[in-house]
């Protein structure tokens, strides 16, 4: 969503998700139930995304590309260091949102991973319905695809982009809270995850939310195949993701399911 609105990746997306996970961890420490902590963290992340777009991104929307990229990188460093300053850089365990037993056992997939897949599909369905069937969702799509035409029909493009940032931050918070029980909670926990996310989004198609999720699934299967069957492959998982990113950019920049955008210059 952020990419379609600005034509740039938000390099701070992972750090924002990490910071949101720390907020959920703080609510847990205050005695809140795990699902209440989850909902509060996601809601606060949405508000934070809107505020960041209004205060930091909007002033540079017409600035040169390098200026915008530097804002994203600055946000990455700020969130990372603020998390370490507030909560320290020590590794912390984070509980799963899901029960330890769904009533049956499998040697192939654990309860948490099953819950992650189910919740991811649910979020994907909700996002699809939001953009396809609601007035606000359609307005956000129009603002991202063609801001000038959207303004002509009365769409408040600025606020639609702000809502897009808020929604992206909220979805990032969901991702961070789902990942934390697997990788443990610490300020750098989303670095590798963000790289895999970029690889999956590029492979599936950065303009297709469903394609991005499917691309992430393909990346996960392939990198585990590399780790299990290629000699020394366990050390090559991250390298494999980088190689795949380069290959996609070279041979199919739009991804498997993304649309090719042609611009007149």
C-alpha positions as YAML, in Angstrom:
chain: A
units: angstrom
residues:
- id: 1
  name: UNK
  ca: [0.00, 0.00, 0.00]
- id: 2
  name: UNK
  ca: [2.78, 2.42, 0.86]
- id: 3
  name: UNK
  ca: [4.61, 1.50, -2.34]
- id: 4
  name: UNK
  ca: [1.58, 2.15, -4.53]
- id: 5
  name: UNK
  ca: [1.01, 5.48, -2.83]
- id: 6
  name: UNK
  ca: [4.61, 6.74, -3.01]
- id: 7
  name: UNK
  ca: [6.43, 4.44, -5.50]
- id: 8
  name: UNK
  ca: [8.93, 3.68, -2.72]
- id: 9
  name: UNK
  ca: [9.39, 0.95, -0.15]
- id: 10
  name: UNK
  ca: [9.01, 1.98, 3.48]
- id: 11
  name: UNK
  ca: [12.31, 0.69, 4.82]
- id: 12
  name: UNK
  ca: [11.09, 1.37, 8.36]
- id: 13
  name: UNK
  ca: [8.11, -1.00, 8.02]
- id: 14
  name: UNK
  ca: [9.88, -3.76, 9.97]
- id: 15
  name: UNK
  ca: [11.03, -1.43, 12.74]
- id: 16
  name: UNK
  ca: [7.53, -0.01, 13.09]
- id: 17
  name: UNK
  ca: [6.21, -3.57, 13.43]
- id: 18
  name: UNK
  ca: [8.88, -4.33, 16.03]
- id: 19
  name: UNK
  ca: [8.00, -1.20, 18.01]
- id: 20
  name: UNK
  ca: [4.32, -2.15, 17.92]
- id: 21
  name: UNK
  ca: [5.21, -5.60, 19.26]
- id: 22
  name: UNK
  ca: [7.02, -3.98, 22.18]
- id: 23
  name: UNK
  ca: [3.87, -1.97, 22.88]
- id: 24
  name: UNK
  ca: [1.85, -5.20, 23.01]
- id: 25
  name: UNK
  ca: [4.54, -6.66, 25.32]
- id: 26
  name: UNK
  ca: [4.17, -3.62, 27.58]
- id: 27
  name: UNK
  ca: [0.41, -4.12, 27.83]
- id: 28
  name: UNK
  ca: [1.05, -7.77, 28.68]
- id: 29
  name: UNK
  ca: [3.38, -6.68, 31.47]
- id: 30
  name: UNK
  ca: [0.59, -4.49, 32.83]
- id: 31
  name: UNK
  ca: [-1.64, -7.55, 33.14]
- id: 32
  name: UNK
  ca: [-3.74, -7.20, 29.98]
- id: 33
  name: UNK
  ca: [-4.85, -10.42, 28.25]
- id: 34
  name: UNK
  ca: [-2.88, -11.40, 25.16]
- id: 35
  name: UNK
  ca: [-5.67, -10.69, 22.67]
- id: 36
  name: UNK
  ca: [-6.52, -7.34, 24.27]
- id: 37
  name: UNK
  ca: [-2.84, -6.39, 24.08]
- id: 38
  name: UNK
  ca: [-2.88, -7.42, 20.43]
- id: 39
  name: UNK
  ca: [-5.91, -5.26, 19.60]
- id: 40
  name: UNK
  ca: [-4.59, -2.22, 21.49]
- id: 41
  name: UNK
  ca: [-1.17, -2.46, 19.82]
- id: 42
  name: UNK
  ca: [-2.73, -2.73, 16.35]
- id: 43
  name: UNK
  ca: [-5.03, 0.25, 17.02]
- id: 44
  name: UNK
  ca: [-2.18, 2.42, 18.32]
- id: 45
  name: UNK
  ca: [-0.05, 1.38, 15.34]
- id: 46
  name: UNK
  ca: [-2.77, 2.54, 12.97]
- id: 47
  name: UNK
  ca: [-2.87, 5.96, 14.65]
- id: 48
  name: UNK
  ca: [0.92, 6.18, 14.65]
- id: 49
  name: UNK
  ca: [1.03, 5.39, 10.92]
- id: 50
  name: UNK
  ca: [-1.43, 8.21, 10.18]
- id: 51
  name: UNK
  ca: [0.55, 10.68, 12.33]
- id: 52
  name: UNK
  ca: [3.87, 9.70, 10.71]
- id: 53
  name: UNK
  ca: [2.45, 10.25, 7.22]
- id: 54
  name: UNK
  ca: [0.97, 13.63, 8.17]
- id: 55
  name: UNK
  ca: [4.03, 14.96, 10.01]
- id: 56
  name: UNK
  ca: [7.02, 13.36, 8.27]
- id: 57
  name: UNK
  ca: [6.07, 11.93, 4.89]
- id: 58
  name: UNK
  ca: [3.64, 14.54, 3.54]
- id: 59
  name: UNK
  ca: [6.16, 17.44, 3.74]
- id: 60
  name: UNK
  ca: [8.56, 15.55, 1.43]
- id: 61
  name: UNK
  ca: [6.04, 14.01, -0.99]
- id: 62
  name: UNK
  ca: [7.16, 16.40, -3.76]
- id: 63
  name: UNK
  ca: [10.82, 16.33, -2.76]
- id: 64
  name: UNK
  ca: [13.50, 14.44, -4.74]
- id: 65
  name: UNK
  ca: [13.48, 10.65, -4.38]
- id: 66
  name: UNK
  ca: [16.65, 10.63, -2.29]
- id: 67
  name: UNK
  ca: [15.04, 12.92, 0.29]
- id: 68
  name: UNK
  ca: [12.09, 10.56, 0.69]
- id: 69
  name: UNK
  ca: [14.34, 7.51, 1.01]
- id: 70
  name: UNK
  ca: [16.39, 9.27, 3.67]
- id: 71
  name: UNK
  ca: [13.18, 9.91, 5.66]
- id: 72
  name: UNK
  ca: [12.38, 6.18, 5.55]
- id: 73
  name: UNK
  ca: [15.91, 5.22, 6.59]
- id: 74
  name: UNK
  ca: [15.81, 7.85, 9.34]
- id: 75
  name: UNK
  ca: [12.57, 6.33, 10.66]
- id: 76
  name: UNK
  ca: [14.21, 2.90, 10.68]
- id: 77
  name: UNK
  ca: [17.13, 4.11, 12.80]
- id: 78
  name: UNK
  ca: [14.89, 6.15, 15.13]
- id: 79
  name: UNK
  ca: [12.50, 3.28, 15.89]
- id: 80
  name: UNK
  ca: [15.34, 0.81, 16.35]
- id: 81
  name: UNK
  ca: [17.27, 2.98, 18.78]
- id: 82
  name: UNK
  ca: [14.17, 4.15, 20.65]
- id: 83
  name: UNK
  ca: [13.16, 0.52, 21.25]
- id: 84
  name: UNK
  ca: [16.62, -0.29, 22.59]
- id: 85
  name: UNK
  ca: [16.61, 2.83, 24.77]
- id: 86
  name: UNK
  ca: [13.14, 2.20, 26.23]
- id: 87
  name: UNK
  ca: [13.13, -1.62, 26.52]
- id: 88
  name: UNK
  ca: [16.87, -2.43, 26.22]
- id: 89
  name: UNK
  ca: [18.49, -4.66, 23.63]
- id: 90
  name: UNK
  ca: [18.10, -7.89, 25.60]
- id: 91
  name: UNK
  ca: [16.13, -10.77, 24.05]
- id: 92
  name: UNK
  ca: [12.67, -11.26, 25.54]
- id: 93
  name: UNK
  ca: [10.20, -14.16, 25.12]
- id: 94
  name: UNK
  ca: [6.82, -13.29, 23.67]
- id: 95
  name: UNK
  ca: [3.75, -15.53, 24.16]
- id: 96
  name: UNK
  ca: [1.76, -16.92, 21.25]
- id: 97
  name: UNK
  ca: [-1.71, -15.66, 20.47]
- id: 98
  name: UNK
  ca: [-2.85, -19.24, 19.98]
- id: 99
  name: UNK
  ca: [-3.34, -22.20, 22.33]
- id: 100
  name: UNK
  ca: [-0.58, -24.77, 22.62]
- id: 101
  name: UNK
  ca: [-2.96, -27.53, 21.52]
- id: 102
  name: UNK
  ca: [-5.70, -27.36, 18.87]
- id: 103
  name: UNK
  ca: [-6.95, -30.83, 19.78]
- id: 104
  name: UNK
  ca: [-4.63, -32.72, 17.45]
- id: 105
  name: UNK
  ca: [-0.90, -32.94, 16.88]
- id: 106
  name: UNK
  ca: [1.18, -32.84, 13.71]
- id: 107
  name: UNK
  ca: [4.85, -33.51, 13.16]
- id: 108
  name: UNK
  ca: [4.85, -31.15, 10.16]
- id: 109
  name: UNK
  ca: [3.49, -27.91, 11.65]
- id: 110
  name: UNK
  ca: [3.02, -26.57, 15.16]
- id: 111
  name: UNK
  ca: [-0.03, -24.84, 16.66]
- id: 112
  name: UNK
  ca: [1.49, -21.38, 16.47]
- id: 113
  name: UNK
  ca: [2.42, -21.75, 12.80]
- id: 114
  name: UNK
  ca: [-1.09, -23.01, 12.02]
- id: 115
  name: UNK
  ca: [-2.52, -19.98, 13.78]
- id: 116
  name: UNK
  ca: [-0.17, -17.68, 11.86]
- id: 117
  name: UNK
  ca: [-1.35, -19.10, 8.53]
- id: 118
  name: UNK
  ca: [-5.02, -18.84, 9.53]
- id: 119
  name: UNK
  ca: [-4.76, -15.27, 10.83]
- id: 120
  name: UNK
  ca: [-2.73, -14.19, 7.79]
- id: 121
  name: UNK
  ca: [-5.41, -15.52, 5.45]
- id: 122
  name: UNK
  ca: [-8.09, -13.79, 7.51]
- id: 123
  name: UNK
  ca: [-6.25, -10.45, 7.37]
- id: 124
  name: UNK
  ca: [-5.75, -10.89, 3.63]
- id: 125
  name: UNK
  ca: [-9.48, -11.54, 3.16]
- id: 126
  name: UNK
  ca: [-10.42, -8.49, 5.24]
- id: 127
  name: UNK
  ca: [-8.01, -6.26, 3.30]
- id: 128
  name: UNK
  ca: [-9.38, -7.59, -0.01]
- id: 129
  name: UNK
  ca: [-12.97, -6.91, 1.05]
- id: 130
  name: UNK
  ca: [-12.04, -3.47, 2.38]
- id: 131
  name: UNK
  ca: [-10.44, -2.37, -0.90]
- id: 132
  name: UNK
  ca: [-13.04, -4.03, -3.10]
- id: 133
  name: UNK
  ca: [-16.37, -3.29, -1.43]
- id: 134
  name: UNK
  ca: [-16.04, -0.17, 0.77]
- id: 135
  name: UNK
  ca: [-16.15, 3.49, -0.31]
- id: 136
  name: UNK
  ca: [-13.04, 4.35, 1.71]
- id: 137
  name: UNK
  ca: [-11.13, 1.38, 0.29]
- id: 138
  name: UNK
  ca: [-12.06, 2.31, -3.28]
- id: 139
  name: UNK
  ca: [-11.06, 5.91, -2.61]
- id: 140
  name: UNK
  ca: [-7.69, 4.76, -1.23]
- id: 141
  name: UNK
  ca: [-7.10, 2.65, -4.34]
- id: 142
  name: UNK
  ca: [-7.96, 5.59, -6.56]
- id: 143
  name: UNK
  ca: [-5.68, 7.94, -4.61]
- id: 144
  name: UNK
  ca: [-2.77, 5.51, -4.92]
- id: 145
  name: UNK
  ca: [-3.33, 4.66, -8.59]
- id: 146
  name: UNK
  ca: [-4.06, 8.13, -9.99]
- id: 147
  name: UNK
  ca: [-3.97, 11.00, -7.48]
- id: 148
  name: UNK
  ca: [-4.84, 13.73, -10.01]
- id: 149
  name: UNK
  ca: [-7.97, 11.98, -11.30]
- id: 150
  name: UNK
  ca: [-8.99, 11.10, -7.75]
- id: 151
  name: UNK
  ca: [-8.84, 14.76, -6.75]
- id: 152
  name: UNK
  ca: [-11.07, 15.69, -9.68]
- id: 153
  name: UNK
  ca: [-13.86, 13.45, -8.36]
- id: 154
  name: UNK
  ca: [-13.60, 14.81, -4.82]
- id: 155
  name: UNK
  ca: [-11.32, 12.27, -3.13]
- id: 156
  name: UNK
  ca: [-9.14, 13.70, -0.36]
- id: 157
  name: UNK
  ca: [-5.93, 12.17, -1.65]
- id: 158
  name: UNK
  ca: [-3.79, 13.36, 1.26]
- id: 159
  name: UNK
  ca: [-5.97, 11.74, 3.89]
- id: 160
  name: UNK
  ca: [-6.37, 8.57, 1.82]
- id: 161
  name: UNK
  ca: [-2.58, 8.21, 1.74]
- id: 162
  name: UNK
  ca: [-2.48, 8.83, 5.49]
- id: 163
  name: UNK
  ca: [-5.05, 6.07, 6.02]
- id: 164
  name: UNK
  ca: [-2.94, 3.84, 3.79]
- id: 165
  name: UNK
  ca: [0.06, 4.42, 6.05]
- id: 166
  name: UNK
  ca: [-2.09, 3.72, 9.08]
- id: 167
  name: UNK
  ca: [-3.40, 0.48, 7.61]
- id: 168
  name: UNK
  ca: [0.10, -0.60, 6.60]
- id: 169
  name: UNK
  ca: [1.35, 0.10, 10.13]
- id: 170
  name: UNK
  ca: [-1.54, -1.87, 11.64]
- id: 171
  name: UNK
  ca: [-0.90, -4.87, 9.39]
- id: 172
  name: UNK
  ca: [2.80, -4.60, 10.23]
- id: 173
  name: UNK
  ca: [1.90, -4.77, 13.92]
- id: 174
  name: UNK
  ca: [-0.02, -7.99, 13.27]
- id: 175
  name: UNK
  ca: [3.04, -9.40, 11.52]
- id: 176
  name: UNK
  ca: [5.40, -8.40, 14.31]
- id: 177
  name: UNK
  ca: [3.23, -9.95, 17.02]
- id: 178
  name: UNK
  ca: [2.93, -13.17, 15.01]
- id: 179
  name: UNK
  ca: [6.68, -13.34, 14.38]
- id: 180
  name: UNK
  ca: [7.85, -12.48, 17.92]
- id: 181
  name: UNK
  ca: [7.12, -15.93, 19.47]
- id: 182
  name: UNK
  ca: [9.27, -17.51, 16.73]
- id: 183
  name: UNK
  ca: [12.31, -15.20, 16.65]
- id: 184
  name: UNK
  ca: [11.98, -13.71, 20.18]
- id: 185
  name: UNK
  ca: [11.45, -10.03, 20.90]
- id: 186
  name: UNK
  ca: [14.41, -7.69, 20.42]
- id: 187
  name: UNK
  ca: [15.02, -4.47, 18.46]
- id: 188
  name: UNK
  ca: [16.56, -6.21, 15.43]
- id: 189
  name: UNK
  ca: [14.06, -9.06, 15.21]
- id: 190
  name: UNK
  ca: [12.44, -7.85, 11.97]
- id: 191
  name: UNK
  ca: [15.61, -7.27, 9.92]
- id: 192
  name: UNK
  ca: [15.67, -10.69, 8.30]
- id: 193
  name: UNK
  ca: [11.88, -10.88, 8.21]
- id: 194
  name: UNK
  ca: [11.70, -7.59, 6.30]
- id: 195
  name: UNK
  ca: [14.19, -8.87, 3.73]
- id: 196
  name: UNK
  ca: [12.12, -12.01, 3.19]
- id: 197
  name: UNK
  ca: [9.03, -9.81, 3.01]
- id: 198
  name: UNK
  ca: [10.57, -7.68, 0.26]
- id: 199
  name: UNK
  ca: [11.60, -10.83, -1.62]
- id: 200
  name: UNK
  ca: [8.12, -12.32, -1.32]
- id: 201
  name: UNK
  ca: [6.39, -9.09, -2.35]
- id: 202
  name: UNK
  ca: [8.65, -8.66, -5.37]
- id: 203
  name: UNK
  ca: [8.23, -12.29, -6.42]
- id: 204
  name: UNK
  ca: [4.44, -12.29, -6.10]
- id: 205
  name: UNK
  ca: [3.94, -8.75, -7.32]
- id: 206
  name: UNK
  ca: [4.25, -5.57, -5.30]
- id: 207
  name: UNK
  ca: [0.94, -4.32, -6.76]
- id: 208
  name: UNK
  ca: [-0.93, -7.50, -5.74]
- id: 209
  name: UNK
  ca: [-1.57, -8.14, -2.00]
- id: 210
  name: UNK
  ca: [-2.59, -11.74, -2.68]
- id: 211
  name: UNK
  ca: [0.41, -12.23, -4.93]
- id: 212
  name: UNK
  ca: [2.70, -10.85, -2.23]
- id: 213
  name: UNK
  ca: [1.38, -13.38, 0.30]
- id: 214
  name: UNK
  ca: [1.75, -16.22, -2.20]
- id: 215
  name: UNK
  ca: [5.24, -14.98, -3.06]
- id: 216
  name: UNK
  ca: [6.14, -15.08, 0.63]
- id: 217
  name: UNK
  ca: [4.90, -18.68, 0.85]
- id: 218
  name: UNK
  ca: [7.01, -19.63, -2.19]
- id: 219
  name: UNK
  ca: [10.07, -17.96, -0.68]
- id: 220
  name: UNK
  ca: [9.54, -19.84, 2.60]
- id: 221
  name: UNK
  ca: [9.29, -23.21, 0.87]
- id: 222
  name: UNK
  ca: [12.29, -22.59, -1.40]
- id: 223
  name: UNK
  ca: [14.61, -21.26, 1.31]
- id: 224
  name: UNK
  ca: [13.81, -24.22, 3.56]
- id: 225
  name: UNK
  ca: [14.48, -26.54, 0.62]
- id: 226
  name: UNK
  ca: [17.85, -24.83, 0.17]
- id: 227
  name: UNK
  ca: [18.57, -25.21, 3.89]
- id: 228
  name: UNK
  ca: [17.65, -28.90, 3.91]
- id: 229
  name: UNK
  ca: [19.03, -30.25, 0.65]
- id: 230
  name: UNK
  ca: [21.89, -28.00, -0.45]
- id: 231
  name: UNK
  ca: [25.24, -28.70, 1.29]
- id: 232
  name: UNK
  ca: [25.82, -25.88, 3.75]
- id: 233
  name: UNK
  ca: [22.41, -24.52, 2.80]
- id: 234
  name: UNK
  ca: [21.53, -23.44, 6.32]
- id: 235
  name: UNK
  ca: [24.09, -20.65, 5.92]
- id: 236
  name: UNK
  ca: [22.70, -19.65, 2.52]
- id: 237
  name: UNK
  ca: [19.05, -18.95, 3.36]
- id: 238
  name: UNK
  ca: [19.41, -15.17, 3.56]
- id: 239
  name: UNK
  ca: [21.76, -15.16, 0.57]
- id: 240
  name: UNK
  ca: [19.18, -17.11, -1.40]
- id: 241
  name: UNK
  ca: [16.55, -14.43, -0.66]
- id: 242
  name: UNK
  ca: [18.92, -11.69, -1.89]
- id: 243
  name: UNK
  ca: [19.73, -13.62, -5.06]
- id: 244
  name: UNK
  ca: [16.02, -14.11, -5.72]
- id: 245
  name: UNK
  ca: [15.33, -10.38, -5.26]
- id: 246
  name: UNK
  ca: [18.01, -9.55, -7.85]
- id: 247
  name: UNK
  ca: [16.72, -12.21, -10.26]
- id: 248
  name: UNK
  ca: [13.13, -10.95, -10.06]
- id: 249
  name: UNK
  ca: [14.22, -7.34, -10.59]
- id: 250
  name: UNK
  ca: [16.26, -8.36, -13.63]
- id: 251
  name: UNK
  ca: [13.85, -10.70, -15.41]
- id: 252
  name: UNK
  ca: [10.30, -9.94, -14.15]
- id: 253
  name: UNK
  ca: [10.19, -6.64, -12.27]
- id: 254
  name: UNK
  ca: [6.38, -6.72, -11.97]
- id: 255
  name: UNK
  ca: [6.47, -10.12, -10.22]
- id: 256
  name: UNK
  ca: [4.38, -13.21, -10.94]
- id: 257
  name: UNK
  ca: [0.99, -11.59, -10.34]
- id: 258
  name: UNK
  ca: [1.74, -7.86, -10.40]
- id: 259
  name: UNK
  ca: [0.64, -5.54, -13.17]
- id: 260
  name: UNK
  ca: [3.10, -3.84, -15.46]
- id: 261
  name: UNK
  ca: [2.84, -0.06, -15.03]
- id: 262
  name: UNK
  ca: [3.69, 2.05, -18.06]
- id: 263
  name: UNK
  ca: [4.32, 5.73, -17.50]
- id: 264
  name: UNK
  ca: [4.63, 8.43, -20.14]
- id: 265
  name: UNK
  ca: [7.65, 10.64, -19.55]
...
